[in-house]
Amino acid sequence: MEAAELRCTAAVEQPLPGGLAPRRRLMRNATVLLGRNELRQPVLRVAGGSGAAAAVMSFVLAGDAVRLFTRFAGEGRAAVRVGPDGAQVLLSDCPPDALRRFLRLLRVKVAAGPRDAPRRPRLLERPPPSFSVISPVQERDLLGGPGRRQECGQRPAEVPRAERRPPARLSAEQEAVLGAVRSGKSIFFTGSAGTGKSFLLKRILGSLPPNITYATASTGVAACHIGGTTLHAFAGIGSGKAPLEQCIQLAERPGVRQHWLACQHLIIDEISMVDGKFFDKLEAVARAVRKRDEPFGGIQLIICGDFLQLPPVCKANEETKFCFQAKSWRKCIHINMELTEVRRQTDKTFVSILNAIRLGRCTEEVTRQLMQTAAHKSERDGILATRLCTHKDDVEITNERRLQQLPGEVHVFEALDSDPMLVKLIDAQCPVGGRVELKLGAQVMLAKNLDVSQGLVNGARGVVVGFESEQKGLPKVRFLCGVTQLIKMEKWVIKGPSGVHLSRQQLPLKLAWAISIHKSQGMSLDCVEISLARVFESGQAYVALSRARSLAGLRVLDFDPKAVRADPAVLHFYRHLRHHQLLAQDSLHTHSDADEKENWKCN
């Protein structure tokens, strides 16, 4: 039933004779249903409006005449041509995941056609219903069978492989968080590195209408990973250090104000790097611009991150203030949830080491095991371990020097940017640079998921083994997973000022002799080499160590137990969080009003 129903904005366009402009009917808050009529034919029903303006429109979906336009399904938009006369239903403002499920069901059921031949009802029998909601996808729909009809020139059994493969399942913890989001609660969810926070965040994004949902993050690279913008760019108040009245005036500017008013769900990723004073300023600005006294002006907050990772960036003489220490945090957040199931690392010994490091504990056993990794081989099949550095200057010097030391010709790849005037903004948010220089033997890293099933994922390590002789001279890369792949140009879409979409086309590669700890956040690396001698922030050692997929793929140089530390205020916060979570596990599933009353103190 869930896949057969869609709530969105629907526009029905019906052609008129004589070449006149088509008749168009727009229905906001429409319900679109996929069902069958009394002849068992698939039917698309669109209902919307209220009172005298209420309307219900139904279209029989004859297989040969139906066409789907799904290019923008990821943005919650699609179109269905429903008849030979060119009539079509335009769908928008749909939760992307719900739209994909609906289109999948529609495609499969239309291809299957009427399941049974229509039967004549016998006397005294109740006549069959004129419309019934269509059944879920069955195995026979996917595999084909008697009576399946050909659609769009394909054989009936040719259902795309991606549609046959079920999506990765959420854990019980993740399902609980998603349920709380759907219930409208403002939630903060956290967890150690590798517990699937980013995966869950993308599922949450897919379940919310795009037109009223704004995805943001504390850094440009993190924002790019979720297809959003930085929190500062969304807020439109600069650094937020100006007086409140001035910040409100900045947020009242036409382009910025429009986003504040439209936003009903605000996602903030990598919250640990957002300053608590900035969070308080945002909360006050939201209430002022939206003219609502509810916390954050009535916007639902979905906040994600790990306060035991990288802290807010501040000047040497400034005191660090985390978001959970903000005055408005407790009244804004209804539910706090910690994910505990680690999915990145499967080695229990390594997981226990990382858990100890995360909490700032470095026992003799942990020290011994990490020091032993210094003897690990740093090369496998010509692929060297990536050096994680605390300072970005070290990264640039290392990569440039190692590339120069390689013999042979330099192959240069220039990016194609949608707006050359905003290159600095694109550079700040895009994970790849405007200029990529490679040589034969260059150590590289993928900056985008290309084929998850083969291991070609963001962070996958490889070495350049050749270049195409024709066309653009694209590089061939042998990856640690055993795959050798020709790497083609990929496209990143970035949200710029006032919601303008910017894009960059570039190779999804970057040099990987070294990478900064800040830029590695959220990545999973196959082989990592770390020197912790210059660690300068709480949580930095943990972020670096937790990038590794396994203890065998980790090499720690110059290990000093003093580099392992966690902020006492953060440890205090997490102790209270866990205590509260144990007491409130039942209320998380029921989403009762008791959640707000049981909210705990963390200051």
C-alpha positions in Angstrom: 0.0 0.0 0.0 2.8 2.4 0.9 4.5 2.2 -2.5 1.2 2.6 -4.3 0.4 5.9 -2.7 2.2 9.2 -3.2 1.5 12.6 -1.5 2.9 15.5 -3.5 2.0 18.3 -5.9 0.5 17.1 -9.1 -0.3 18.9 -12.4 -2.4 17.2 -15.0 -1.9 18.4 -18.6 -4.4 17.4 -21.3 -3.9 18.4 -24.9 -6.5 20.4 -26.7 -7.4 20.1 -30.4 -6.1 22.6 -33.0 -2.7 23.0 -31.5 -3.9 25.1 -28.5 -2.0 25.1 -25.3 -2.8 22.1 -23.1 -5.4 22.4 -20.4 -3.5 22.3 -17.1 -4.9 21.5 -13.6 -2.6 22.0 -10.6 -3.4 20.2 -7.4 -1.3 20.9 -4.3 -1.2 18.4 -1.5 -2.5 15.8 -3.9 -2.8 12.1 -3.3 -1.7 9.9 -6.3 -2.8 6.3 -6.2 -1.9 3.3 -8.4 -4.7 0.8 -8.6 -6.7 -1.4 -10.9 -10.2 -1.1 -12.3 -12.9 -3.7 -12.7 -11.1 -5.1 -15.8 -7.9 -5.5 -13.7 -6.2 -2.8 -15.8 -3.6 -0.6 -14.1 -5.1 2.9 -13.3 -3.4 6.1 -12.1 -5.8 8.2 -9.9 -5.0 11.8 -8.9 -7.1 13.4 -6.2 -6.6 16.9 -4.8 -8.3 20.1 -3.7 -11.1 20.6 -1.2 -14.7 21.7 -1.3 -15.9 22.9 -4.6 -12.4 22.8 -6.0 -12.0 19.1 -5.1 -11.2 16.9 -8.1 -10.5 13.2 -8.8 -9.0 12.2 -12.2 -8.3 8.7 -13.3 -6.2 7.4 -16.2 -6.0 3.8 -17.5 -2.4 2.9 -18.0 -2.2 1.0 -21.3 1.4 -0.4 -21.5 2.3 0.8 -25.0 1.2 4.4 -24.4 2.8 4.9 -20.9 6.1 6.7 -20.7 8.1 7.7 -17.6 10.4 10.7 -17.4 12.6 10.1 -14.3 15.7 12.2 -14.9 15.0 14.4 -11.8 13.5 11.7 -9.6 16.4 12.3 -7.1 15.0 15.8 -6.7 11.5 14.6 -6.1 10.2 15.3 -9.7 8.9 13.0 -12.4 6.4 12.9 -15.2 4.1 10.1 -16.4 2.6 10.2 -19.9 -0.6 8.4 -19.4 -2.3 8.1 -22.9 -1.8 8.1 -26.6 -3.2 11.6 -26.9 -0.1 13.0 -24.9 -1.9 13.6 -21.6 0.6 13.6 -18.7 0.8 13.8 -15.0 3.6 16.0 -13.6 4.7 15.0 -10.1 6.8 17.4 -7.9 7.7 18.0 -4.2 7.8 14.2 -3.7 10.0 12.5 -1.1 12.6 11.1 -3.5 12.6 7.6 -1.9 8.8 7.4 -2.0 8.8 8.6 -5.6 11.3 5.9 -6.6 9.3 3.2 -5.0 6.1 4.5 -6.7 7.7 4.6 -10.1 9.2 1.2 -9.7 5.8 -0.3 -8.8 4.2 1.6 -11.7 6.8 0.4 -14.3 6.5 -3.2 -13.2 2.7 -3.4 -13.0 2.2 -1.7 -16.3 4.7 -4.1 -17.9 2.8 -7.0 -16.4 -0.6 -5.8 -17.8 -3.9 -7.2 -16.5 -3.2 -10.1 -14.3 -6.4 -12.0 -15.1 -8.9 -12.0 -17.9 -12.0 -10.0 -16.9 -14.8 -12.2 -15.7 -18.5 -11.6 -16.1 -20.1 -11.2 -12.6 -22.8 -13.8 -12.0 -26.3 -12.9 -10.9 -26.9 -11.9 -7.3 -23.1 -11.4 -6.9 -21.8 -8.0 -5.7 -20.3 -6.1 -8.7 -16.6 -5.8 -8.6 -15.1 -2.5 -7.3 -14.3 0.2 -9.9 -11.0 0.9 -8.3 -8.8 -1.0 -5.8 -5.3 -0.2 -4.7 -2.7 -2.2 -6.6 -0.9 -5.1 -4.9 2.8 -4.9 -4.0 5.5 -6.1 -6.4 5.6 -9.9 -6.4 8.4 -12.2 -7.6 6.4 -13.1 -10.6 6.2 -9.5 -11.6 10.0 -9.2 -11.6 10.8 -12.6 -13.2 8.1 -12.5 -15.8 5.5 -15.1 -16.6 2.4 -16.0 -18.6 0.5 -12.9 -19.8 3.4 -10.4 -19.3 3.4 -7.9 -22.1 6.2 -6.2 -23.8 6.8 -2.5 -22.9 8.8 0.1 -24.8 10.6 -2.6 -27.0 12.0 -4.5 -24.1 11.3 -8.2 -23.3 9.0 -8.4 -20.2 11.7 -10.1 -18.0 14.2 -7.3 -18.6 13.6 -5.5 -15.3 16.6 -3.3 -14.4 19.0 -5.1 -12.0 18.9 -2.2 -9.6 15.2 -2.7 -9.2 15.6 -6.3 -8.3 18.2 -5.7 -5.7 16.6 -4.6 -2.4 18.1 -1.5 -0.8 20.5 -1.9 2.1 18.4 -2.4 5.3 18.4 -0.1 8.2 19.3 -1.4 11.6 16.7 -1.3 14.4 18.5 1.8 15.8 18.4 3.5 12.4 14.8 2.6 11.9 14.0 4.2 15.3 15.7 7.5 14.3 13.9 7.5 10.9 10.6 6.9 12.6 11.2 9.8 15.0 12.0 12.1 12.0 8.8 11.0 10.2 6.8 11.8 13.4 8.0 15.4 13.2 10.3 15.4 16.2 13.5 17.4 16.2 16.3 14.9 16.8 20.1 14.7 17.3 21.6 11.4 16.4 25.2 10.5 17.0 27.5 7.5 17.1 31.1 6.6 16.7 32.8 6.6 13.3 31.5 3.8 11.0 28.0 3.4 12.6 26.2 4.5 9.4 25.4 8.1 10.3 25.9 9.3 6.7 24.0 6.3 5.3 21.0 7.0 7.6 21.1 10.8 6.8 20.7 10.0 3.1 17.8 7.8 3.8 16.2 10.6 5.9 16.8 13.0 3.1 15.0 10.6 0.7 12.0 10.4 2.9 11.3 14.2 3.1 9.8 16.5 0.5 12.8 18.4 -1.2 11.0 21.7 -1.6 10.7 22.2 2.2 13.9 20.3 3.3 17.3 22.0 3.5 20.4 19.9 3.8 23.4 21.6 5.4 26.7 20.8 7.0 29.4 22.6 8.9 31.9 22.2 6.1 31.7 22.4 2.3 32.9 18.9 1.6 30.5 17.4 4.1 27.7 19.4 2.5 28.6 18.2 -0.9 28.4 14.6 0.2 24.7 15.1 1.1 23.9 17.3 -1.8 23.4 20.4 0.3 25.1 23.6 1.2 27.0 24.9 4.2 25.1 26.0 7.3 26.6 29.4 7.0 25.5 29.8 3.4 21.9 28.7 4.2 21.7 31.1 7.2 23.0 34.1 5.3 24.3 35.9 8.4 28.0 35.6 7.7 30.1 34.5 10.7 27.2 35.2 13.0 29.4 37.4 15.2 27.6 40.6 14.4 24.9 41.8 16.9 21.6 40.0 16.7 19.7 42.9 15.1 22.3 43.1 12.3 22.1 39.3 11.7 18.3 39.5 11.5 18.6 42.2 8.9 21.0 40.1 6.9 18.6 37.1 7.1 15.7 39.4 6.0 17.3 39.9 2.5 14.9 38.6 -0.2 16.8 35.6 -1.3 17.8 34.5 2.2 14.4 35.2 3.8 12.7 33.0 1.2 14.7 30.0 2.4 14.0 30.7 6.0 10.3 30.9 5.4 10.1 27.8 3.1 12.2 25.6 5.4 10.2 23.0 7.4 13.0 20.5 7.9 16.6 21.6 8.5 19.3 19.0 8.4 22.7 19.8 9.9 25.6 17.3 9.4 28.9 17.3 11.2 27.5 19.3 14.1 30.6 18.9 16.2 32.3 21.6 14.2 29.4 24.2 14.6 30.0 26.7 17.4 27.5 26.8 20.1 27.2 30.6 20.0 26.5 30.5 16.3 23.7 27.9 17.0 22.1 30.2 19.5 22.3 33.1 17.0 20.6 30.9 14.4 17.8 30.0 16.7 17.0 33.6 17.5 17.2 34.6 13.8 14.8 31.8 12.9 12.2 33.0 15.4 12.5 36.6 14.2 12.5 36.0 10.5 9.6 33.4 10.6 7.7 35.5 13.2 7.0 32.4 15.3 8.0 32.0 19.0 8.4 28.2 18.8 12.0 26.9 19.2 13.9 27.5 15.9 10.8 29.2 14.5 8.9 25.9 14.3 11.5 24.3 12.0 12.1 20.6 12.6 15.8 20.0 13.2 17.6 16.8 12.1 21.1 17.1 13.5 23.9 14.5 13.0 27.5 14.2 14.1 29.9 13.1 16.8 31.1 15.6 19.4 34.0 13.2 20.2 35.4 13.9 16.7 36.6 17.3 15.4 35.6 20.4 17.6 34.5 23.8 16.4 37.3 25.9 14.8 38.1 28.9 17.0 41.0 31.3 17.7 43.6 30.4 20.2 42.3 32.9 22.9 38.6 31.8 22.5 36.9 29.2 24.6 35.4 26.2 22.6 31.6 26.1 23.0 30.0 23.0 21.6 26.4 23.1 20.2 25.1 21.0 23.1 26.3 23.8 25.4 24.2 26.3 23.5 21.4 27.9 25.6 18.8 26.9 23.0 19.9 23.3 22.5 17.6 21.7 25.1 14.5 23.4 24.0 15.2 22.7 20.3 16.0 19.0 20.5 13.3 16.5 21.5 15.2 13.3 21.1 18.9 12.4 21.5 19.9 9.0 20.1 23.3 7.3 19.8 23.9 4.6 17.2 26.1 1.8 18.6 26.4 -0.8 15.8 29.7 -0.3 14.0 29.5 -1.1 10.2 32.8 0.2 8.8 35.1 -2.1 10.8 34.3 -5.8 11.4 37.4 -6.6 13.4 36.2 -6.7 17.1 39.8 -6.0 18.4 40.1 -2.9 16.2 36.6 -1.7 17.2 37.4 -2.0 20.9 40.7 0.0 20.3 38.8 2.7 18.5 36.1 2.9 21.2 38.8 3.4 23.8 40.6 6.1 21.7 37.2 7.9 21.1 36.7 8.2 24.9 40.3 9.5 25.4 41.5 6.2 27.0 44.8 4.9 26.0 45.7 1.8 28.1 49.0 -0.1 27.9 47.3 -2.7 25.7 45.9 -0.1 23.3 49.3 1.6 23.1 51.1 -1.8 22.5 48.7 -2.8 19.7 48.9 0.6 17.9 52.7 0.7 18.2 52.9 -2.7 16.6 51.2 -1.4 13.5 54.4 0.6 12.7 55.8 -2.7 11.3 52.9 -3.2 8.9 53.7 -3.2 5.2 52.8 0.2 3.6 52.6 -1.2 0.0 50.3 -3.7 -1.6 50.3 -4.3 -5.3 52.0 -1.0 -6.0 49.5 0.9 -3.9 51.0 2.9 -1.0 49.3 3.8 2.3 47.8 7.2 2.4 49.5 9.5 5.0 47.0 11.4 7.1 48.3 14.8 8.2 47.1 17.2 10.8 48.0 20.3 8.7 46.8 20.9 5.1 50.2 22.5 4.2 51.9 19.2 4.8 49.4 17.5 2.5 50.0 19.8 -0.5 53.8 19.7 -0.1 53.9 15.9 0.1 51.6 15.3 -2.9 53.4 17.8 -5.1 56.8 16.5 -4.2 55.9 12.9 -4.8 54.3 13.6 -8.1 57.4 15.5 -9.3 59.6 12.6 -8.3 57.8 10.3 -10.7 59.3 10.1 -14.2 57.2 10.6 -17.3 54.7 13.1 -18.7 52.3 15.1 -16.6 48.6 14.7 -17.7 46.5 17.7 -16.8 42.7 17.6 -16.5 40.9 20.9 -16.2 37.4 21.0 -14.6 34.4 22.4 -16.4 32.6 24.6 -13.9 29.1 26.0 -14.5 30.1 29.5 -13.3 33.8 30.4 -13.6 33.2 33.5 -11.4 32.3 31.3 -8.4 35.3 29.0 -8.6 36.4 29.7 -5.0 32.9 28.7 -3.8 33.0 25.5 -5.9 36.5 24.7 -4.6 35.3 25.0 -1.0 32.5 22.5 -1.5 33.6 20.1 -4.2 35.8 17.2 -3.1 38.0 17.4 -6.3 40.0 20.4 -7.5 39.6 22.5 -10.6 42.9 21.1 -11.9 44.0 17.4 -11.5 47.6 16.5 -12.5 48.5 12.8 -12.9 51.4 10.7 -14.0 52.0 7.0 -14.6 52.4 5.5 -11.1 50.6 8.3 -9.3 48.9 7.3 -6.0 45.2 8.3 -6.2 42.0 8.0 -4.3 38.4 7.9 -5.6 36.3 10.9 -4.6 32.9 9.5 -5.5 31.0 6.2 -5.4 31.3 4.7 -8.9 30.3 1.0 -8.3 29.7 0.0 -4.7 29.3 -3.7 -5.6 32.9 -3.8 -7.0 34.4 -1.7 -4.2 34.8 1.5 -6.3 33.6 3.8 -3.5 34.6 7.2 -2.1 38.0 6.7 -0.5 39.0 3.6 -2.5 42.8 3.6 -3.1 44.5 2.9 -6.4 47.5 3.6 -8.7 47.5 5.1 -12.2 48.6 2.3 -14.6 48.1 3.9 -17.9 46.3 6.6 -20.0 43.9 6.3 -22.9 45.7 6.9 -26.2 42.7 8.6 -27.9 40.2 11.4 -27.1 40.9 12.9 -23.7 43.7 10.6 -22.6 41.6 9.4 -19.6 43.5 7.5 -16.8 43.3 3.8 -16.1 43.6 3.0 -12.4 44.2 -0.3 -10.6 42.4 -0.3 -7.3 43.2 -2.2 -4.1 40.0 -4.1 -4.5 41.5 -5.8 -7.7 39.5 -3.8 -10.3 41.3 -1.9 -13.1 39.0 0.9 -14.4 39.1 3.6 -17.0 38.1 6.7 -15.0 35.7 9.1 -16.8 34.6 12.6 -16.0 31.9 12.9 -13.3 29.6 15.7 -12.3 29.0 17.3 -8.8 26.1 19.6 -8.2 26.5 22.1 -5.4 24.0 24.5 -3.9 25.4 28.0 -4.0 24.1 31.4 -2.7 20.3 31.7 -2.6 19.9 28.1 -3.7 21.5 28.5 -7.1 22.8 25.2 -8.4 26.5 25.1 -9.4 28.3 22.2 -11.0 31.7 20.9 -11.6 32.7 18.2 -14.1 36.1 16.6 -13.3 37.8 13.3 -12.8 36.7 11.8 -9.5 40.3 11.4 -8.4 42.7 13.2 -6.1 46.4 12.5 -5.3 46.6 10.2 -2.3 50.1 10.1 -1.0 48.7 12.4 1.8 45.3 13.8 2.9 44.4 16.0 5.8 42.5 14.6 8.8 39.8 17.3 8.3 39.3 16.3 4.6 39.2 12.6 5.5 36.2 12.9 7.8 33.5 10.5 6.7 35.8 8.5 4.5 36.7 4.8 4.7 40.3 4.2 3.6 41.9 0.8 2.6 45.4 1.6 3.8 46.4 4.4 6.1 49.6 5.7 7.5 49.4 8.2 10.4 51.9 10.3 12.4 50.2 11.6 15.5 53.2 13.7 16.6 51.5 17.0 15.6 47.9 16.4 16.8 46.6 19.7 18.3 42.8 19.1 18.9 40.8 16.7 21.0 39.3 14.0 18.9 41.8 14.5 16.0 43.7 11.2 16.8 40.4 9.3 16.9 39.2 10.7 13.5 42.5 9.8 11.9 42.6 6.2 13.3 39.0 5.5 12.5 39.4 6.2 8.8 41.0 2.7 8.5 38.8 -0.2 7.6 41.0 -2.6 9.6 43.9 -2.9 11.9 45.9 -4.7 9.1 45.4 -1.6 6.9 46.7 0.8 9.5 50.3 2.0 10.1 50.9 4.4 13.0 54.2 6.2 13.2 55.5 8.2 16.2 52.7 7.1 18.4 52.4 9.1 21.6 49.6 8.2 24.1 49.4 12.0 25.0 47.9 12.6 21.5 44.8 10.7 22.6 42.4 13.0 24.4 38.7 13.7 24.6 37.1 16.9 25.8 35.8 16.4 29.4 32.6 18.4 28.7 31.8 16.1 25.7 32.4 13.0 27.8 30.0 14.4 30.4 27.4 15.0 27.7 27.6 11.5 26.3 27.3 9.9 29.8 24.0 11.7 30.3 22.9 10.8 26.7 23.5 7.1 27.3 21.7 7.2 30.7 18.8 9.0 29.1 18.7 6.5 26.2 18.5 3.5 28.5 15.5 5.1 30.3 13.7 6.3 27.2 14.1 3.4 24.7 10.4 2.7 24.7 9.4 6.3 24.2 11.6 6.6 21.1 9.5 4.0 19.4 6.1 5.4 20.5 7.1 9.1 20.0 4.9 10.1 22.9 4.8 13.6 24.4 6.8 12.2 27.3 9.9 12.6 25.1 10.0 16.3 25.8 9.5 16.0 29.5 12.3 13.4 29.8 14.7 15.5 27.9 17.9 15.6 30.0 20.2 18.4 31.2 23.7 18.5 29.8 25.1 21.8 31.1 
